Amino acid sequence: MRLNLYAFAPATALLLSLAGGVARAQVISRPSATLTVAEGAGAVRVAFAIANPGAAASTVEVSLQAFGTATAGTDFTYAATQTLTFPAGATGPQTLTIPVLDDAAAEETEYFVLRLQNPTNATLTAGATDVLVYVRDDDTPAPALGRGLTLNLLQSYQTATPFSGSTQINSAEIAAYDATTKRLYVANSIGGKLDILSLANPAAIAAVGSIDIKAYGGINSVAVRNGLVACAIENANPQANGSVVFFDQNGAFLKQVAVGALPDMITFSPDGRTVLTANEGEPKADYTVDPEGSVSVIDVSGGVAGLTQANVTTAGFTAFNSQAAALRAQGIRIYGGLAAAPATVAQDLEPEYIALSADSRTAYITLQENNAVAMLDLATKQITALRPLGYSDVRVPGHGIDASDQTADVLIANWPVKGMRLPDALASFEVGGTPYLLTANEGDARDYSGFSEQVRLSANGYVLDPAAFPNAALLKDPRVLGRLNVTNRLGDTDGDGDFDEIYAYGGRSFSIYNATTGAEVHDSGNLLERVTAADATYGALFNASNGFGEAPVRKNRSDDKGPEPEGVTTGRVGNNLYAFVSLERVGGVVVFNINNPAAPVLEAYVNNRSFTATGAGDLGPEGLVFISAADSPSGQPLLLLANEVSSTIAVYGIQAAVPTPTRGEALAAAPLRLYPNPSPGGAVRLSRPVSGTLCDLTGRALRQLRATDRLETGGLAAGLYLLRADDGATGKLVVQ
């Protein structure tokens, strides 16, 4: 006797064959136990067919499982377990019709699970008895764009030929802009060069020169200020100390100083007195050598002519070595090393990116693989705190993900999964005097020959606890969660060798935290995936990867980290503060108004990638540069994207919408802050570009400012001054 069980919606059917006590699964249009139905379809028809019928009738029960996000009675109708009977000798199917209720609620894709059980005169295939039905919502509108500003592509400039055949030979990973020279400096890590470009005409970038960096090591990052260029250089032996090499605006060598192992990011402090590097300290592939992560602080306040190694202080994490257990309990991932030689805390922490407070007193450092942020006091040059960044709970409405590259539809759904945020870039900003941090929750795994934590959820060695996951076999199906990349170093809460919780890579989101307290203020949840899925042009490339010379494949990164938010920066346009978030895989940048950090407003999504294997376009945005109107060569705010894979610099002109106050209303001026404050002399930065007047306490005008975020204090006597902006804002400045 063989019993064939079908489950199907329009153009979808599943066949389960049971023969002679030995079961085998057969597929009629889909190779797994899932089907998708639109919420407005009215019903799902599930047909069960019998093959090789015998002389006696056969039966099977179809029960509704507790596992699922769709609710019986609200989203569909299924009152009780039902029994289907196949008459003796009958070969036709028995059909079960399940009404689907079209509610008016805006929600993510929901699903319910049916289970085949208790057959008579037939047997069931172990692990192939569940049918998951996706119900695609039809009430959720596409994310609305605020359109408070518009980004217009001015140019996509290719710095060099990126590939020779299938081998990448050049890249444009990180870019830095110098307002004083109107030049752009690009870290070409693949080509081993520092590319120098003129941005005098943002719509027509011109090459100035290219400096071969290979004699110093491998270039990872670049920063520039007032014509002084600083490059983060990794050693030929990446586990040995790296260096920072300083050049003048034309690329002429000035100085070189040693820093920690694998300096991956470099930046100037806002006051220009300090250069900092995030020294990642990655292990050797076989994990026999694992250098400590660190942050190097270089004092350049006296200029670089007299710079020596004595001006470099490297802050490490050895003071936290005794706190490994406590840090893990807080949610900081400490897990590297070989079984015989676990990594210390200092070895395990891997600084990735640095942002600084507006007053240049505090540095915030992402520890990507550790899902944490470190705080560094620039006065003492010591790490003062480590803070966990938490997880994105995919079970929570609004935080669902599209988890499979094997389903045709975009199915953003809630699952029993937590996303490790593991951010790459971060930015700091202030609103109303409160400091905040903005993180791009990319996700990153340790995957070395001697140590690898990344596995597919379907892997035989990744065993789900049967009590926590009674539907484990279904979850491991490739059209459910089976293709999802997860970590095998987190989730075994009781130490019995199986996994009680599932942790995936990345939050597929950006987050905002209070920089003082560490409290989470906002997480964007599923919004980035919803924005890219709904885009009229690039929705066809939803969660596509960024391979060069190959046609993009829709959803082929859904099982990994989705769009992969990589870079973030902030910038003020008019009276509004904006966050810019680049998406490394699908490409482009998403823009949010963050005047209220607890409730960002989506403004725009722009992309400039090709739909074909041979087409031009921007692939793999890594670094972001915001240029204010005051610093822009054209007087228009600009956003630059450094695209690593295509080796291109995309230049966008930013046009703000002109607000129209209603009668009797006036636009409120954005707060005005000055830093450093008190000022030791020299240039002072403003929190936004303004036109206005600097006065002394008698009201006498001393300086006139015109659309700038810089104030020169040279020649001013020590004392208190007042900056009056033309828009009504004021700021006090103390000159020492």
C-alpha positions in Angstrom: 0.0 0.0 0.0 1.4 3.5 -0.9 -0.3 6.7 0.1 0.6 9.9 -1.7 -0.3 13.2 0.1 -0.6 16.5 -1.8 -0.7 20.0 -0.5 -1.2 22.8 -3.0 -2.3 26.4 -3.7 -2.6 27.8 -7.2 0.4 26.5 -9.2 1.8 24.8 -6.0 1.6 21.2 -4.9 3.5 18.9 -2.5 3.5 15.1 -2.9 4.4 12.8 0.0 4.6 9.1 -0.9 4.3 6.3 1.6 5.0 2.8 0.3 5.2 -0.6 2.0 6.4 0.9 5.3 9.3 2.6 3.5 8.6 6.3 2.9 10.0 8.5 0.3 9.2 12.1 -0.5 8.3 13.1 -4.0 7.7 16.6 -5.2 5.3 17.7 -7.9 6.1 21.4 -8.3 8.1 22.3 -5.3 10.9 20.3 -3.6 9.8 21.0 -0.1 6.9 21.0 2.3 5.9 24.6 1.8 3.4 26.6 -0.2 2.4 30.2 -0.5 -1.0 31.7 -0.8 -2.1 35.3 -1.0 -4.3 36.6 1.8 -7.0 37.5 -0.6 -7.1 34.1 -2.4 -10.0 33.0 -0.3 -8.8 29.5 0.5 -6.0 27.0 0.3 -6.9 23.6 -1.2 -4.8 20.8 0.2 -5.3 17.6 -1.8 -4.1 14.2 -0.6 -3.8 11.5 -3.2 -3.4 7.7 -2.9 -1.1 5.6 -5.0 -1.1 1.9 -5.3 -4.4 1.6 -3.4 -5.2 -1.7 -1.7 -8.2 -3.7 -1.0 -8.9 -1.9 2.3 -9.5 1.8 2.9 -6.7 4.0 4.2 -7.0 7.1 6.5 -4.7 9.9 7.7 -5.3 12.7 10.1 -4.4 16.3 9.3 -3.8 18.4 12.5 -3.1 22.0 13.0 0.2 22.6 14.9 0.7 25.2 17.6 3.8 26.5 15.8 3.0 29.4 13.5 2.3 33.1 13.4 -1.1 33.0 11.6 -4.1 32.6 14.0 -6.9 30.2 13.5 -10.2 32.1 13.5 -8.5 35.4 12.5 -6.3 34.5 9.6 -7.7 31.2 8.5 -10.4 28.7 9.6 -9.4 25.3 10.9 -11.6 24.1 13.7 -10.2 20.6 14.6 -8.1 17.8 13.4 -9.6 16.2 10.3 -9.5 12.7 9.1 -9.4 11.9 5.4 -10.5 8.5 4.1 -9.4 6.9 0.9 -11.8 4.2 -0.2 -10.4 0.8 -1.1 -9.1 0.8 -4.7 -9.7 4.5 -5.2 -6.9 6.4 -7.0 -8.3 9.9 -6.9 -7.2 12.6 -4.3 -9.1 13.7 -1.3 -9.2 17.5 -1.0 -9.1 19.6 2.2 -10.2 23.2 1.7 -8.9 25.7 4.3 -10.6 29.1 4.2 -8.1 32.0 4.3 -9.5 35.2 6.0 -8.6 38.5 4.4 -8.4 40.8 7.3 -7.5 44.5 7.1 -4.5 44.4 9.4 -1.1 45.5 8.0 1.2 42.7 9.0 4.2 40.6 7.9 3.9 37.3 6.1 2.3 34.8 8.4 2.3 31.0 8.3 0.6 28.0 9.8 1.6 24.4 9.9 -0.4 21.2 9.2 0.9 17.8 10.3 0.0 14.4 8.9 -0.4 11.8 11.6 -1.9 8.5 12.7 -2.3 6.8 9.3 -4.0 3.5 8.8 -3.0 1.0 6.1 -0.1 3.4 5.3 3.0 4.8 6.9 4.5 8.3 7.0 8.0 9.4 6.1 9.8 10.5 9.2 10.7 14.2 9.1 8.4 14.8 6.1 5.0 15.1 7.7 4.6 18.8 8.1 3.3 21.3 5.6 4.0 25.0 6.2 1.6 27.4 4.5 2.8 31.0 4.0 0.0 33.6 3.9 1.2 36.7 2.1 -0.4 39.9 3.5 -2.1 42.2 1.1 -2.7 45.1 3.5 0.8 46.3 4.3 1.5 49.4 2.1 4.9 50.1 0.7 7.0 52.2 3.1 6.1 55.9 2.5 8.9 58.2 1.6 9.0 61.6 3.5 10.7 63.3 0.5 12.1 66.0 2.7 15.1 65.9 0.5 16.2 64.4 -2.9 19.4 62.8 -3.9 20.4 63.3 -7.5 23.3 61.3 -9.0 25.9 63.7 -10.3 28.5 61.2 -11.3 29.7 57.6 -10.9 33.5 57.8 -11.3 35.5 54.7 -11.7 38.9 55.1 -10.0 40.5 52.2 -11.8 39.6 49.0 -13.7 38.3 46.8 -10.9 38.8 43.3 -12.3 41.0 41.3 -14.6 38.9 38.4 -15.6 37.6 37.0 -12.3 40.4 38.5 -10.2 39.8 41.9 -8.5 42.8 44.2 -9.0 41.4 47.5 -7.7 38.8 48.8 -5.3 37.4 52.0 -3.7 36.7 51.0 -0.2 37.0 54.1 1.9 37.1 57.7 0.8 38.0 60.9 2.7 37.3 64.5 1.6 39.4 67.6 2.4 37.5 70.8 2.2 40.6 72.9 2.2 42.0 71.3 -1.0 38.7 70.1 -2.5 40.4 66.7 -2.9 39.2 63.2 -2.3 41.5 60.5 -1.0 40.5 56.9 -1.7 41.9 53.7 -0.1 42.4 51.2 -2.9 43.1 48.2 -0.7 43.1 45.6 -3.5 45.4 47.6 -5.7 47.6 48.7 -2.8 47.3 52.4 -3.7 46.1 55.7 -2.4 44.1 57.4 -5.2 43.9 61.2 -5.1 41.0 62.8 -6.9 39.9 66.4 -7.4 36.3 67.1 -6.4 36.5 70.8 -7.5 33.6 69.9 -9.9 31.5 67.3 -8.2 29.9 66.3 -11.5 33.3 65.8 -13.1 35.8 64.2 -10.8 39.4 64.4 -12.1 42.3 62.1 -11.2 45.2 63.9 -9.5 47.5 61.0 -8.8 48.0 57.5 -7.3 50.5 56.6 -4.6 51.8 53.1 -4.4 51.4 52.0 -0.8 52.7 48.5 -1.0 56.1 49.4 0.3 54.5 50.4 3.6 52.1 47.5 3.8 48.4 47.1 2.9 46.2 50.2 3.0 42.9 49.7 4.9 41.6 53.2 5.5 42.3 56.9 5.0 41.4 60.1 6.7 42.3 63.7 5.9 42.2 67.1 7.6 43.5 70.5 6.3 45.8 68.8 3.7 47.2 66.2 6.1 46.5 62.7 4.9 46.7 59.7 7.3 46.5 56.1 6.1 45.9 53.0 8.2 48.4 50.4 7.0 48.5 46.7 8.0 51.8 44.8 8.2 52.8 42.3 5.6 52.3 39.9 8.5 48.8 40.9 9.5 49.3 39.6 13.1 52.2 42.0 13.6 51.8 45.7 14.5 50.7 47.9 11.7 51.4 51.6 11.1 50.0 55.0 10.2 51.6 56.8 7.3 51.2 60.5 6.9 51.3 62.2 3.5 50.8 65.8 2.4 48.0 66.8 0.1 49.9 65.7 -3.0 50.9 62.3 -1.6 54.4 63.1 -0.5 55.6 61.1 2.5 55.8 62.9 5.8 56.0 60.4 8.8 55.3 56.8 9.8 54.5 55.6 13.3 53.6 52.1 14.6 50.2 51.2 15.9 48.5 47.9 16.9 47.8 44.9 14.8 45.7 45.2 11.7 44.6 48.9 11.8 41.3 48.7 9.9 39.9 52.2 10.3 41.4 55.6 10.9 39.9 59.0 11.8 40.7 62.5 13.0 39.1 63.8 16.2 36.7 66.8 15.5 39.2 69.2 17.0 42.0 67.9 14.7 44.4 67.3 17.6 44.3 63.5 17.5 44.3 60.6 15.0 42.9 57.3 16.1 43.0 53.8 14.6 40.8 50.8 15.3 43.3 47.9 15.4 41.3 44.8 14.7 43.9 42.2 15.8 42.5 39.3 13.7 43.9 35.9 14.3 46.0 33.9 11.9 43.8 31.5 9.8 44.9 28.5 11.8 44.4 30.4 15.1 47.9 29.7 16.3 48.5 33.4 16.6 45.9 35.8 17.9 47.0 39.4 18.5 45.2 41.6 20.9 42.7 44.2 19.6 43.4 47.8 20.5 42.9 51.5 19.7 45.9 53.7 18.9 45.8 57.4 19.8 48.2 59.7 18.0 48.8 63.2 19.2 49.2 65.5 16.2 48.5 68.7 18.0 52.1 69.8 17.5 52.1 69.0 13.8 53.7 66.0 12.1 57.1 67.5 11.5 58.2 66.5 15.0 56.0 63.5 15.3 57.7 60.5 17.0 56.6 57.1 18.4 56.3 58.9 21.8 53.2 60.6 20.4 51.4 57.3 20.1 49.5 55.6 22.9 47.8 52.3 22.2 44.9 51.4 24.5 44.2 47.7 25.0 41.7 45.6 26.8 43.9 43.5 29.1 42.2 45.1 32.1 39.1 43.1 31.1 40.8 39.7 30.9 39.5 38.6 34.3 35.9 39.6 33.4 35.2 37.1 30.6 32.3 35.4 32.3 30.7 38.6 33.4 31.0 40.1 29.9 29.4 37.0 28.4 26.5 37.3 30.9 26.0 40.9 29.7 25.7 39.7 26.1 29.2 40.5 24.9 30.5 37.7 22.7 33.8 36.3 24.0 34.2 33.0 22.2 37.3 32.7 20.0 40.4 30.6 20.2 41.2 26.9 20.0 39.8 24.5 22.5 43.2 24.0 24.0 43.9 27.7 24.1 40.8 29.9 24.4 41.3 33.6 23.5 41.6 36.1 26.3 39.2 39.0 26.3 41.9 41.3 24.9 42.6 38.8 22.1 39.0 38.2 21.4 37.8 41.9 21.1 38.2 43.2 17.5 37.8 47.0 17.1 36.3 47.7 13.8 35.2 51.4 13.5 35.5 54.6 15.5 33.2 57.6 16.0 33.9 60.5 18.3 31.9 62.8 20.4 31.5 66.4 19.2 33.7 67.7 22.0 36.5 65.3 21.1 36.5 63.8 24.6 35.2 60.3 24.0 35.7 57.7 21.3 33.2 55.0 20.6 34.5 51.8 19.0 32.5 49.0 17.5 33.7 45.5 18.4 31.9 43.8 15.5 32.4 40.1 16.1 31.7 40.7 19.8 28.4 42.6 19.3 29.6 45.4 21.5 30.9 49.0 21.7 33.9 50.2 23.7 34.3 53.7 25.1 37.7 55.4 25.2 38.5 58.5 27.3 40.7 60.7 25.1 42.1 62.5 28.2 43.4 59.4 29.8 43.7 57.3 26.6 42.1 54.3 28.3 39.2 52.1 27.6 36.5 53.0 30.2 33.6 50.7 29.3 32.3 47.8 27.2 28.7 47.8 26.3 26.6 45.0 24.6 24.5 46.0 21.7 21.7 43.4 22.1 19.9 41.3 19.6 17.2 41.8 17.0 14.3 39.5 18.1 12.9 38.2 14.8 9.8 36.9 16.7 8.6 40.4 17.3 6.2 42.0 14.8 8.0 44.5 12.7 11.3 42.7 13.0 10.7 39.8 10.6 13.2 38.7 7.9 13.1 37.0 4.5 15.1 34.0 5.5 15.4 31.7 2.5 16.9 32.1 -1.0 14.9 29.1 -2.1 11.4 30.7 -2.1 10.2 32.8 -5.1 8.3 35.3 -3.1 9.6 37.9 -0.7 8.3 36.4 2.6 9.3 38.7 5.5 8.1 36.7 8.5 8.6 36.3 12.2 10.7 33.3 13.3 12.1 31.9 16.5 15.5 33.5 15.7 17.6 36.3 17.2 19.8 38.4 14.9 23.2 39.3 16.3 23.6 42.9 15.2 27.4 42.8 14.9 27.6 46.3 13.5 30.4 47.5 11.2 30.3 51.3 11.0 28.9 53.7 13.5 28.3 57.5 13.7 27.8 59.8 16.6 25.5 62.8 16.7 23.6 65.1 19.1 20.0 66.1 19.3 19.0 68.6 22.0 22.3 68.2 23.7 21.9 64.4 24.1 24.6 62.3 22.4 23.6 59.3 20.3 25.2 56.5 18.4 24.0 55.1 15.1 25.1 51.6 14.1 24.9 49.7 10.8 24.0 46.2 11.8 25.8 44.2 9.1 26.8 41.0 10.8 30.1 39.2 10.5 31.2 35.6 11.3 34.6 34.2 12.2 35.3 31.7 9.5 38.9 30.5 9.5 40.6 27.2 8.7 41.3 26.6 12.4 38.0 28.0 13.7 34.7 28.5 12.1 31.4 29.4 13.8 29.2 29.7 10.7 26.9 26.8 9.7 23.6 26.4 7.9 20.7 25.7 10.1 20.1 22.5 8.2 23.5 21.1 9.0 23.5 17.7 10.6 25.8 18.9 13.3 23.4 21.8 14.2 20.9 19.9 16.4 17.8 21.8 17.6 16.5 21.0 21.0 13.4 18.9 20.5 11.5 20.6 23.4 12.3 24.1 22.2 11.7 23.2 18.5 9.2 20.4 18.1 9.0 21.3 14.4 12.8 21.1 13.9 12.6 19.0 10.8 10.4 21.6 9.1 12.6 24.5 10.2 15.5 22.7 8.6 13.8 22.6 5.3 15.6 24.9 2.8 12.4 26.8 2.0 11.9 27.6 5.7 15.0 28.3 7.8 17.3 25.5 6.5 19.5 27.7 4.4 19.9 30.4 7.1 23.5 30.9 8.3 23.7 30.7 12.1 26.4 30.5 14.7 27.3 27.3 16.5 29.0 29.3 19.3 25.8 30.6 20.9 22.4 29.2 21.8 23.1 26.0 23.8 21.7 27.5 27.0 21.8 24.3 29.1 25.1 22.9 27.8 23.7 19.6 26.6 25.1 19.9 23.0 21.9 20.9 21.2 20.7 24.4 20.5 17.8 25.9 22.5 18.0 29.3 20.8 18.9 30.2 17.2 21.3 33.2 16.5 21.7 34.5 12.9 24.1 37.1 11.6 23.2 40.7 11.4 20.2 42.7 12.3 19.4 43.7 8.7 18.7 47.1 10.3 20.3 50.2 11.8 20.0 51.0 15.5 20.2 54.2 17.6 21.5 54.2 21.1 21.9 56.8 23.8 25.6 57.3 23.9 25.7 58.2 27.6 23.6 55.3 29.0 23.9 52.7 26.2 20.1 52.3 26.1 18.6 51.4 22.8 16.5 54.2 21.5 15.4 52.8 18.1 15.9 49.8 15.8 14.6 49.9 12.2 13.5 46.3 12.3 12.4 45.0 8.9 12.2 48.4 7.3 15.4 48.1 5.1 14.1 44.9 3.6 10.7 46.4 3.1 12.1 49.5 1.4 14.2 47.5 -1.0 11.5 45.0 -1.8 9.0 47.7 -2.6 11.2 49.9 -4.7 9.7 50.3 -8.1 13.0 49.9 -9.9 15.3 47.9 -7.6 12.7 45.7 -6.0 13.5 43.2 -8.7 17.0 42.9 -7.1 15.7 42.4 -3.6 18.6 40.9 -1.4 20.7 40.3 -4.5 24.5 40.1 -4.0 27.0 42.4 -5.5 29.2 40.2 -7.7 31.0 41.9 -10.5 30.6 40.5 -14.0 27.6 38.4 -13.0 23.9 39.0 -13.4 22.3 39.8 -10.0 20.1 37.1 -8.6 17.1 38.2 -6.6 17.0 36.9 -3.0 20.4 35.1 -3.1 21.4 36.8 0.1 18.2 36.3 2.0 19.7 33.2 3.7 22.8 35.2 4.8 22.4 38.8 6.0 19.9 40.3 3.6 20.8 43.7 2.3 23.8 44.0 4.8 23.7 47.6 6.1 27.4 48.5 6.0 28.1 52.2 6.3 26.5 55.0 8.2 27.0 58.7 8.5 25.0 61.7 9.5 24.6 65.2 8.1 22.6 68.4 8.5 20.7 69.9 5.6 19.0 73.1 6.5 17.4 72.6 9.9 17.1 68.9 9.6 19.5 66.1 10.6 19.7 63.0 8.4 21.1 59.5 8.7 22.5 57.8 5.6 22.8 54.0 5.6 24.5 52.2 2.8 23.5 48.6 1.8 26.6 46.6 0.8 24.8 43.8 -1.1 21.8 45.1 -2.9 23.5 48.5 -3.1 22.5 52.1 -2.7 21.8 54.2 0.4 18.7 54.8 2.5 18.1 58.2 4.1 16.2 59.0 7.3 15.4 62.2 9.1 16.6 61.7 12.7 15.5 65.0 14.3 13.7 62.7 16.7 16.1 59.8 17.3 13.3 57.6 18.7 11.2 57.9 15.6 13.3 58.3 12.4 11.4 59.2 9.3 12.2 57.4 6.0 13.1 60.0 3.3 14.6 58.3 0.3 16.3 55.2 -1.2 18.6 55.6 -4.1 20.7 53.0 -6.0 22.8 53.0 -9.1 23.6 49.4 -9.9 23.2 47.5 -13.1 20.6 44.8 -13.8 23.0 42.9 -16.1 26.4 41.2 -15.8 28.1 43.6 -18.1 26.4 46.8 -17.3 28.0 49.8 -15.5 27.0 50.8 -12.0 28.0 50.9 -8.4 28.5 47.7 -6.5 29.4 47.1 -2.9 29.0 50.5 -1.1 31.4 50.5 1.8 32.3 54.0 3.0 30.0 57.1 3.1 31.1 60.8 3.1 28.7 63.6 3.8 29.9 67.0 2.7 28.0 70.0 4.1 27.0 73.0 2.0 29.7 75.0 3.7 32.4 72.5 2.7 31.1 71.6 -0.7 32.9 72.9 -3.8 29.5 73.7 -5.4 27.8 75.0 -2.3 25.3 72.1 -2.5 25.4 69.4 0.2 26.8 66.2 -1.2 26.8 62.5 -0.4 29.6 60.3 -1.6 29.5 56.5 -1.7 32.8 54.5 -2.1 31.9 51.3 -3.8 34.4 48.6 -3.1 33.5 46.0 -5.8 33.0 48.3 -8.8 35.8 50.6 -7.7 33.6 53.6 -8.2 32.8 56.9 -6.3 29.1 57.8 -6.6 28.5 61.5 -6.0 24.9 62.6 -5.1 23.8 66.2 -4.9 21.3 66.7 -2.0 18.4 69.0 -2.5 16.2 69.8 0.5 12.5 70.4 0.1 11.6 74.0 0.8 9.3 74.1 3.8 6.3 76.4 3.7 5.3 77.7 7.1 1.6 78.2 7.8 0.3 81.7 8.6 1.6 82.8 12.0 4.2 80.1 12.2 7.9 80.3 11.9 10.5 77.6 11.4 12.3 76.7 14.6 16.0 77.1 14.4 18.0 74.0 15.0 20.2 74.1 18.2 23.7 75.5 17.7 26.7 74.0 19.4 30.4 74.9 19.2 33.3 72.6 19.9 35.8 72.4 21.3 34.3 74.6 23.9 36.2 76.1 25.8 38.5 76.6 22.8 42.3 76.7 23.2 42.4 78.8 20.0 42.4 78.1 16.3 39.4 76.7 14.5 36.1 75.9 16.2 33.5 73.6 14.6 29.8 74.4 14.6 27.2 71.7 14.9 25.7 72.9 11.6 26.5 75.5 8.9 25.2 79.0 9.7 25.4 82.5 8.6 25.6 85.0 11.5 27.7 87.2 13.7 30.2 86.6 16.5 29.8 89.2 19.2 31.5 90.0 22.5 29.5 90.6 25.7 29.0 94.3 24.8 27.2 93.3 21.6 30.1 94.4 19.3 30.4 92.4 16.1 33.8 90.7 15.7 33.3 88.1 13.0 30.9 87.6 10.2 30.0 84.0 9.2 28.5 83.0 5.8 27.1 79.5 5.4 29.9 77.8 7.3 30.4 75.3 10.1 33.8 76.7 11.0 34.8 79.7 13.1 38.4 81.0 13.4 39.2 82.3 16.9 42.7 83.5 16.1 43.3 87.0 17.5 40.4 86.8 20.0 41.3 87.6 23.6 40.4 85.1 26.3 36.8 85.5 27.4 33.1 84.7 26.6 31.6 85.3 23.2 28.1 84.9 21.6 27.5 83.6 18.2 24.2 84.8 16.8 22.9 82.9 13.7 20.7 84.7 11.2 18.0 82.0 11.8 17.7 83.1 15.4 19.8 80.4 17.1 22.6 81.4 19.5 25.7 79.7 20.9 28.1 80.7 23.6 31.9 80.2 23.2 34.6 80.4 25.8 38.1 81.2 24.4 41.0 80.3 26.8 
